[in-house]
């Protein structure tokens, strides 16, 4: 792993300090250089938290100064075509090949198609929001930490889920059941007792590729995704030859509640596209290429998912669909045993590209995290030779592998859905705040109005979700909550002016689209089981504890150091300008002195000439 160095004026030397032992290099900020400093920092938690809560980073800081903390720059080698393939490769994998079977058999039946359409809408809205954030950056410190921490959690869970799904499809390719290739540890709890060493091995193989070259990873991803798409076309064409319309006779056996429950689970299938937005630093023209790439890839994914879900339920009755490898075993059930090997191979290809994009995305998120000193700066280092965040890639792969080794897919999928929906909601809220609030521009009254309208939108959406979760059948709670959300959005739109116009690309119909996204995401969360919410709350508690005891103080120290360095730079600039002015004055005085001497010498020469040649000659000389 690479150590963090600092330029001292005599080369790049490692800064060594005395203090809390090994923490000197791992956490180099002032608060961690001695136990006394740390105790002092803890006593200042309240004031520091207030400072970081209200602080927002500006574009020039994010795009220049913070990137400089990585020592080397990432290589700009990608275009919109690469982004489209990364988007498809990042998303189209384990979700559709594994969870479609679970959702259809246990929750929605053939109406899983409707479940996908609901998830499609929520995901597409969030993709639009991400495109604006990916080309212009302005974040609040605490809000950025909460969002980034949950995004990292989402990516770890997703990476672990895909790695375990890879094992499942590899087992079917070898004519084995998934658990045949796992180690049964009966002394552990049921959801954590099937140990998966293959998931760990494939994760580290992908880690090596992601660490060596982003352009090489892009080429491999494009090739593997093309193969993957060809297999999907094969599934659609051959699968529809085995279609039985009678399988749709009982279209929604579990009712609308089942459809929504399936939809909440299927958000797993869309994890990955947000990671593509982290490639902005490696894209030649991010303002154009990222919006085109993200929206284009998402439209391809939405269309494909809907067709695959419809085809699966036409091939088999919903109650006979396998939950581990639904497409492979659907072909086997229809008598096309040879085709299952092609499908399993294509599924493995798809999961491999999803794992690759997952590792690439989460490593870059972690790099941005470390640049802001919310994680140890050693994780922000960009490898000079490869131009990739190698340290962050290795650390995140280790985290993925630990979770994948122990945890069952059922636990992971529900956790992932909560994290994904939570992030989708945060992004929608952040977009509204971004457009309607700007420090120094928005008045106090407008800021208070914005907060009030946002509170109404969020709580009315939560109320809608709670009413659905407790099984309320009357229409009044839904009418009230939807009405409050609508009129709060209308009030925001009519009474507040946008404080910030997008410079490059902007989402249309703000605040209506983000408000609708908040309502949809929170409503769907009401269909997720309670145990998953408890696990998510545990993670949130861990995240906040880390922030209060480590991240807050590291980012505070870094911000104050940057402020001091900025002030020093301003003073140095003023001093340099003052020196230049003084030098210019001296030069002017010197020139004036030379001119006076010259004139004196000229007059003396004229007088001498007058004496020698008379007035006439002197006059000619003067002229």
C-alpha positions in Angstrom: 0.0 0.0 0.0 1.2 3.5 -0.7 2.0 5.9 2.1 0.8 9.5 2.1 3.6 12.0 1.4 3.7 15.8 1.6 5.9 18.2 -0.4 8.3 19.9 2.0 10.2 21.9 -0.6 13.0 19.4 -0.8 11.2 16.5 -2.4 8.3 14.3 -1.3 9.0 13.2 2.2 6.8 11.4 4.6 5.6 13.6 7.5 6.4 11.9 10.8 5.0 13.2 14.1 5.0 12.0 17.6 1.7 11.2 19.2 -0.7 8.3 19.1 1.7 5.8 17.7 0.8 4.3 14.4 -2.0 6.8 14.0 0.5 9.4 13.0 0.4 8.3 9.4 -3.0 6.7 9.4 -4.7 9.8 10.9 -2.3 12.7 10.4 -4.7 15.5 11.5 -3.8 17.6 14.6 -6.6 16.2 16.8 -4.9 12.7 16.7 -1.3 13.7 17.3 -1.6 13.2 21.1 -4.2 11.9 23.5 -4.4 15.4 25.0 -5.3 16.8 21.6 -7.9 14.1 21.1 -9.4 14.8 24.5 -9.6 18.5 23.6 -11.3 17.7 20.3 -13.9 15.5 22.1 -14.7 18.5 24.4 -15.4 20.6 21.2 -17.8 18.1 19.5 -20.8 20.4 19.8 -19.1 23.5 18.2 -17.3 21.4 15.6 -20.4 19.6 14.6 -22.3 22.9 14.1 -19.4 24.2 12.0 -19.3 21.1 9.7 -23.1 20.8 9.6 -23.4 24.3 8.0 -20.2 24.1 5.9 -20.5 23.4 2.1 -17.6 22.7 -0.2 -17.3 24.7 -3.4 -16.5 23.5 -6.9 -12.9 24.8 -7.0 -12.1 23.1 -3.7 -13.6 19.7 -4.8 -12.2 19.8 -8.3 -8.7 21.1 -7.5 -7.5 21.2 -3.9 -9.1 18.0 -2.8 -7.9 16.1 -5.8 -4.4 17.2 -5.1 -4.5 15.2 -1.9 -4.3 12.0 -3.9 -0.8 13.0 -5.1 -1.4 11.9 -8.7 -4.3 12.4 -11.0 -6.6 9.8 -12.5 -6.2 9.4 -16.3 -8.9 11.0 -18.5 -9.4 8.2 -21.0 -13.2 7.6 -21.1 -16.0 8.9 -23.3 -19.8 8.6 -23.4 -19.6 5.3 -25.3 -17.4 3.8 -22.4 -20.0 5.2 -19.9 -22.9 3.5 -21.6 -21.1 0.1 -21.5 -20.0 0.7 -17.9 -23.6 1.5 -17.0 -25.0 -1.6 -18.6 -22.2 -3.8 -17.2 -22.6 -2.3 -13.8 -26.3 -2.9 -13.5 -27.3 -5.9 -15.6 -26.2 -8.9 -13.5 -27.2 -10.7 -10.3 -30.4 -8.7 -9.7 -32.2 -9.8 -12.8 -30.8 -13.3 -12.9 -31.5 -14.1 -9.2 -34.1 -11.9 -7.7 -36.5 -12.1 -10.6 -37.2 -15.7 -9.6 -37.6 -14.9 -5.9 -39.9 -11.9 -6.6 -42.1 -13.8 -9.0 -42.4 -17.0 -7.0 -42.8 -15.6 -3.5 -44.3 -12.1 -3.9 -45.8 -11.0 -7.2 -46.3 -13.9 -9.6 -46.4 -12.8 -13.3 -47.1 -9.3 -12.1 -43.4 -9.1 -11.3 -43.4 -7.2 -14.7 -45.4 -4.4 -12.9 -43.0 -4.6 -10.0 -40.1 -3.9 -12.4 -41.9 -1.0 -14.0 -42.4 0.7 -10.6 -38.7 0.1 -9.8 -37.8 1.4 -13.3 -39.5 4.7 -12.7 -37.9 5.3 -9.3 -34.4 4.3 -10.6 -34.8 6.4 -13.8 -35.7 9.5 -11.8 -32.6 9.0 -9.6 -30.4 8.5 -12.6 -31.5 12.0 -13.8 -30.6 13.5 -10.5 -27.2 11.8 -10.5 -26.4 13.3 -13.9 -26.6 16.8 -12.4 -24.6 16.0 -9.3 -21.9 14.2 -11.4 -21.0 17.3 -13.4 -21.2 20.0 -10.7 -20.2 19.4 -7.1 -21.3 21.2 -3.8 -21.7 19.2 -0.7 -22.3 19.8 3.0 -19.8 18.0 5.2 -22.2 16.1 7.5 -24.8 15.4 4.8 -22.0 14.2 2.5 -20.7 11.9 5.2 -24.2 10.3 5.8 -24.8 9.9 2.0 -21.3 8.6 1.2 -21.3 6.2 4.2 -24.6 4.7 3.1 -23.5 4.5 -0.5 -20.4 2.6 0.6 -22.6 0.3 2.7 -24.8 -0.2 -0.3 -21.8 -1.1 -2.5 -20.3 -3.6 0.0 -23.7 -5.4 0.4 -24.1 -5.3 -3.4 -20.6 -6.7 -4.0 -21.1 -9.4 -1.5 -24.5 -10.3 -3.0 -23.2 -10.5 -6.5 -20.2 -12.6 -5.5 -22.5 -15.2 -3.7 -24.8 -15.2 -6.8 -21.8 -15.9 -8.9 -21.2 -19.0 -6.9 -24.8 -20.1 -7.4 -24.7 -19.8 -11.2 -21.3 -21.4 -11.3 -22.7 -24.4 -9.4 -25.6 -24.8 -11.9 -23.1 -24.6 -14.7 -21.3 -27.6 -13.1 -24.6 -29.5 -12.5 -24.5 -28.9 -8.7 -26.7 -27.1 -6.2 -25.3 -23.8 -5.0 -24.8 -25.0 -1.4 -22.7 -27.9 -2.7 -19.9 -25.5 -3.3 -20.2 -23.8 0.1 -18.9 -24.9 3.5 -21.6 -25.6 6.1 -20.7 -24.2 9.5 -23.5 -25.5 11.7 -22.3 -23.7 14.8 -23.2 -20.3 13.2 -26.7 -18.8 12.8 -28.6 -20.1 9.8 -28.3 -16.9 7.7 -24.5 -16.9 8.2 -23.6 -20.6 8.2 -23.0 -21.3 4.5 -19.5 -20.1 4.0 -18.6 -19.1 0.4 -14.8 -19.3 -0.4 -15.5 -19.0 -4.2 -17.1 -15.6 -3.7 -13.9 -14.4 -2.0 -11.7 -15.8 -4.8 -13.7 -14.2 -7.6 -13.8 -10.9 -5.7 -10.0 -10.7 -5.5 -9.5 -11.7 -9.1 -11.7 -8.7 -10.1 -9.8 -6.5 -7.6 -6.6 -7.2 -9.4 -8.0 -6.2 -12.8 -9.7 -3.0 -11.4 -6.4 -2.0 -9.8 -4.2 -2.3 -12.9 -6.0 -0.1 -15.5 -9.3 1.8 -15.8 -9.1 1.7 -19.6 -8.2 -2.0 -19.6 -11.2 -2.6 -17.3 -13.4 -0.6 -19.7 -12.4 -2.7 -22.6 -12.9 -6.0 -20.7 -16.3 -4.6 -19.5 -17.4 -3.7 -23.1 -16.4 -7.1 -24.4 -18.0 -9.0 -21.6 -21.2 -6.9 -21.8 -21.5 -7.5 -25.5 -21.4 -11.3 -24.8 -23.8 -10.8 -22.0 -26.3 -9.0 -24.3 -26.0 -11.7 -26.9 -27.0 -14.3 -24.3 -29.9 -12.2 -23.2 -31.1 -12.0 -26.8 -30.8 -15.8 -26.9 -32.9 -16.1 -23.7 -35.6 -13.9 -25.1 -35.8 -15.5 -28.6 -35.5 -19.2 -27.5 -37.4 -18.6 -24.3 -40.4 -17.1 -26.1 -40.6 -20.2 -28.3 -41.5 -22.1 -25.1 -44.1 -19.4 -24.0 -47.4 -20.5 -22.5 -49.9 -17.6 -22.2 -51.9 -19.7 -19.7 -49.2 -18.9 -17.1 -50.5 -15.4 -17.0 -54.1 -16.5 -16.2 -53.5 -15.6 -12.5 -51.6 -12.4 -13.1 -51.3 -11.0 -9.6 -51.9 -13.8 -7.1 -50.5 -11.8 -4.1 -52.3 -8.6 -4.9 -50.9 -5.1 -5.0 -49.1 -5.5 -1.7 -47.2 -8.4 -3.2 -46.3 -6.3 -6.3 -44.9 -3.5 -4.1 -43.0 -6.0 -1.9 -41.4 -7.5 -5.0 -40.6 -4.0 -6.2 -38.8 -3.1 -3.0 -36.7 -6.3 -3.4 -35.9 -5.6 -7.1 -34.0 -2.4 -6.3 -31.1 -4.7 -5.9 -31.2 -5.0 -9.7 -30.4 -1.3 -10.2 -27.4 -1.0 -7.9 -24.3 0.1 -9.8 -25.4 2.9 -12.0 -24.6 5.6 -9.4 -21.0 4.3 -9.3 -20.7 5.2 -12.9 -21.1 8.9 -11.9 -17.9 8.6 -9.9 -15.9 8.2 -13.1 -16.3 12.0 -13.9 -12.6 12.6 -13.0 -11.6 10.0 -15.7 -14.0 11.2 -18.4 -12.8 13.5 -21.2 -16.0 15.6 -21.3 -18.1 14.8 -18.1 -20.7 17.6 -18.8 -21.7 15.8 -22.0 -20.6 12.2 -21.6 -22.0 11.3 -18.2 -25.6 12.4 -18.8 -25.6 10.7 -22.2 -24.0 7.5 -20.8 -26.1 7.2 -17.7 -29.5 7.8 -19.3 -28.7 5.8 -22.4 -27.5 2.8 -20.4 -30.5 3.0 -18.0 -33.0 2.9 -20.9 -31.3 -0.2 -22.2 -31.4 -1.8 -18.8 -35.1 -0.9 -18.1 -36.2 -2.4 -21.5 -34.2 -5.6 -21.0 -35.4 -6.2 -17.4 -39.0 -5.9 -18.4 -38.6 -8.3 -21.3 -36.7 -10.9 -19.3 -39.3 -10.8 -16.4 -42.2 -11.3 -18.9 -40.3 -14.1 -20.7 -39.6 -16.0 -17.5 -43.2 -16.1 -16.4 -44.3 -17.2 -19.8 -41.9 -20.1 -19.7 -43.0 -21.5 -16.3 -45.9 -21.1 -13.9 -44.8 -18.7 -11.2 -45.0 -21.3 -8.4 -42.5 -23.5 -10.2 -39.8 -20.9 -10.8 -36.5 -21.7 -9.0 -35.3 -19.0 -6.6 -31.6 -19.6 -7.0 -31.0 -19.9 -10.7 -34.5 -19.2 -12.3 -33.5 -18.7 -16.0 -31.2 -21.7 -16.1 -33.6 -24.1 -14.6 -36.5 -22.7 -16.6 -34.8 -23.9 -19.8 -34.2 -27.2 -18.1 -37.8 -27.5 -17.1 -39.0 -26.9 -20.7 -36.7 -29.7 -22.0 -33.9 -27.5 -23.4 -31.3 -28.8 -21.1 -28.5 -27.8 -23.5 -29.6 -24.2 -23.4 -29.2 -23.9 -19.6 -25.4 -24.0 -20.0 -25.5 -21.0 -22.4 -27.7 -19.1 -20.0 -25.5 -19.9 -17.0 -22.4 -18.8 -18.9 -24.1 -15.5 -19.8 -25.2 -15.0 -16.3 -21.7 -15.5 -15.0 -20.4 -13.0 -17.6 -23.0 -10.5 -16.4 -22.2 -10.9 -12.8 -18.5 -10.6 -13.5 -19.0 -7.1 -15.1 -21.3 -6.1 -12.3 -18.5 -7.1 -9.8 -16.0 -5.1 -11.8 -18.1 -2.0 -11.9 -19.0 -2.4 -8.3 -15.3 -2.5 -7.2 -14.4 0.4 -9.4 -17.3 2.6 -8.2 -16.9 1.9 -4.5 -13.1 2.5 -4.6 -13.7 5.9 -6.1 -16.3 6.8 -3.6 -13.9 5.8 -0.8 -11.2 7.9 -2.5 -13.4 11.0 -2.4 -14.3 10.1 1.2 -10.6 10.0 2.2 -9.9 13.3 0.3 -12.3 15.0 2.5 -10.5 13.5 5.5 -13.6 11.6 6.5 -11.4 8.4 6.2 -7.7 8.1 6.6 -5.9 10.0 3.8 -3.8 7.0 2.9 -6.9 5.7 1.2 -7.0 8.7 -1.2 -3.7 7.9 -2.8 -3.7 7.4 -6.6 -1.1 5.0 -7.8 1.4 6.8 -10.0 1.9 4.0 -12.5 -1.7 2.7 -13.0 -3.6 6.0 -12.3 -6.1 4.1 -10.1 -7.0 4.3 -6.4 -5.3 1.0 -5.6 -5.4 1.3 -1.8 -9.1 2.0 -1.7 -9.7 -0.8 -4.2 -8.0 -3.4 -1.9 -9.7 -2.2 1.3 -13.2 -2.3 -0.3 -12.5 -5.8 -1.8 -11.6 -7.1 1.7 -14.8 -5.7 3.1 -16.9 -7.2 0.3 -15.2 -10.6 0.8 -15.8 -10.7 4.5 -19.5 -10.1 4.1 -19.8 -12.4 1.1 -18.1 -15.3 2.9 -20.7 -15.4 5.7 -24.0 -13.8 4.8 -26.9 -15.3 2.9 -28.5 -13.7 -0.1 -31.9 -13.2 1.6 -30.4 -11.0 4.3 -28.2 -9.1 1.8 -31.0 -8.4 -0.7 -33.4 -6.7 1.8 -30.5 -4.7 3.4 -29.5 -3.6 0.0 -33.0 -2.5 -0.9 -33.2 -0.3 2.2 -29.8 1.3 1.6 -30.6 1.9 -2.1 -34.0 3.5 -1.4 -32.5 5.6 1.4 -29.8 6.9 -1.0 -32.3 7.6 -3.8 -34.3 9.7 -1.3 -31.2 11.6 -0.1 -30.3 12.4 -3.7 -33.8 13.8 -4.4 -33.7 15.9 -1.3 -30.2 17.1 -2.1 -31.3 18.2 -5.6 -34.1 20.4 -4.2 -31.7 22.0 -1.6 -29.1 22.5 -4.4 -31.5 24.4 -6.6 -33.3 26.5 -3.9 -30.5 27.3 -1.4 -27.2 29.1 -1.9 -25.2 30.5 0.9 -25.1 34.3 0.8 -27.9 34.3 -1.9 -30.9 32.8 -0.2 -32.6 35.0 2.5 -33.3 33.6 6.0 -37.1 33.7 5.3 -36.7 31.7 2.1 -34.4 29.3 3.8 -37.0 28.7 6.5 -39.7 28.2 3.9 -37.6 25.7 2.1 -37.0 23.7 5.3 -40.7 23.8 6.1 -41.8 22.6 2.7 -39.1 19.8 2.7 -40.3 18.6 6.2 -43.9 18.5 4.9 -42.9 16.5 1.8 -40.7 14.0 3.7 -43.1 13.4 6.6 -46.2 13.1 4.4 -44.3 10.5 2.4 -43.3 8.7 5.6 -46.9 8.8 6.7 -48.0 7.3 3.4 -45.5 4.5 3.8 -46.5 3.8 7.4 -50.2 3.7 6.5 -49.3 1.1 3.9 -47.1 -0.9 6.2 -49.7 -1.3 9.0 -52.3 -2.4 6.5 -54.6 0.6 6.5 -57.4 -0.1 4.0 -59.3 3.1 4.1 -58.6 5.8 1.6 -58.5 8.8 4.0 -54.9 8.4 5.2 -53.6 8.1 1.7 -55.6 11.0 0.4 -54.4 13.2 3.3 -50.7 12.3 3.0 -50.7 12.5 -0.8 -52.5 15.9 -0.6 -50.0 17.3 1.9 -47.1 16.2 -0.3 -48.7 17.7 -3.4 -49.5 21.1 -1.9 -46.1 21.3 -0.1 -44.4 20.8 -3.5 -46.8 23.4 -5.1 -46.0 25.9 -2.4 -42.3 25.4 -2.8 -42.6 25.9 -6.6 -44.7 29.1 -6.3 -43.2 30.9 -3.4 -39.4 30.3 -3.9 -37.1 31.2 -6.7 -34.3 29.0 -7.7 -31.1 30.3 -6.1 -28.8 28.3 -8.4 -29.1 27.6 -12.1 -27.2 24.6 -13.5 -24.2 25.6 -15.4 -23.8 22.5 -17.6 -26.8 20.2 -17.3 -29.9 20.5 -15.2 -32.8 18.1 -14.3 -36.2 19.3 -15.7 -39.4 19.9 -13.6 -37.7 20.7 -10.3 -39.2 20.4 -7.6 -41.9 18.1 -9.0 -39.7 15.2 -10.1 -37.5 15.0 -6.9 -40.7 15.4 -4.8 -42.3 12.5 -6.6 -39.1 10.5 -6.2 -39.1 11.0 -2.4 -42.7 9.9 -2.1 -42.2 6.8 -4.3 -39.0 5.7 -2.6 -40.3 6.1 1.0 -43.6 4.4 0.0 -41.9 1.4 -1.3 -39.7 1.1 1.8 -42.9 0.4 3.7 -43.0 -3.1 2.1 -39.6 -4.2 3.5 -39.5 -6.5 6.6 -38.7 -5.1 10.1 -35.6 -7.1 10.7 -33.9 -5.4 7.7 -34.7 -2.0 9.2 -33.1 -3.0 12.5 -29.9 -4.1 10.7 -29.9 -0.8 8.8 -30.3 1.2 12.0 -27.4 -0.7 13.5 -25.2 0.3 10.6 -26.4 3.9 10.9 -25.5 4.0 14.5 -22.0 2.7 13.7 -21.7 5.3 11.0 -22.7 8.2 13.3 -20.4 7.0 16.1 -17.5 6.9 13.7 -18.3 10.4 12.5 -18.6 11.9 16.0 -15.4 10.3 17.3 -13.2 10.3 14.2 -14.5 11.7 10.9 -15.8 15.0 12.4 -12.4 15.9 13.9 -10.4 14.8 10.9 -12.5 16.9 8.5 -12.6 19.9 10.9 -8.8 19.9 11.2 -8.3 19.5 7.5 -10.8 22.4 6.8 -9.1 24.7 9.3 -5.6 23.8 7.9 -6.9 24.6 4.4 -8.3 27.9 5.6 -4.9 28.8 7.2 -3.1 27.8 4.1 -5.5 29.8 2.0 -5.0 32.9 4.2 -1.2 32.4 4.0 -1.5 32.2 0.3 -3.5 35.4 0.1 -1.0 37.2 2.4 1.9 35.9 0.3 0.2 37.1 -2.9 -0.4 40.5 -1.3 3.2 40.7 -0.2 4.4 39.7 -3.7 2.2 42.4 -5.3 3.4 45.0 -2.8 7.0 44.1 -3.6 6.3 44.4 -7.4 4.7 47.8 -6.9 7.7 49.0 -4.8 10.1 47.7 -7.4 8.1 49.5 -10.1 8.2 52.8 -8.1 12.0 52.4 -7.6 12.5 51.8 -11.4 10.3 54.8 -12.2 12.3 57.0 -9.7 15.5 55.8 -11.3 14.3 56.5 -14.8 13.2 60.0 -13.7 16.7 60.6 -12.2 18.3 59.5 -15.4 16.1 61.8 -17.4 16.9 64.8 -15.2 20.6 64.1 -15.4 20.4 63.8 -19.2 18.5 67.1 -19.4 21.1 68.8 -17.2 23.9 67.5 -19.4 22.1 68.6 -22.5 21.6 72.1 -21.2 25.3 72.3 -20.3 26.2 71.3 -23.8 23.9 73.9 -25.2 25.4 76.6 -23.0 28.9 75.6 -24.1 27.8 75.7 -27.8 26.3 79.1 -27.3 29.5 80.4 -26.0 31.5 78.9 -28.8 29.2 79.3 -31.8 26.7 81.9 -30.8 23.0 82.0 -30.3 22.0 80.8 -33.7 23.8 77.5 -33.3 22.5 77.1 -29.8 18.9 77.6 -31.1 19.4 74.8 -33.7 20.7 72.5 -31.0 17.6 73.2 -28.8 15.3 72.5 -31.7 
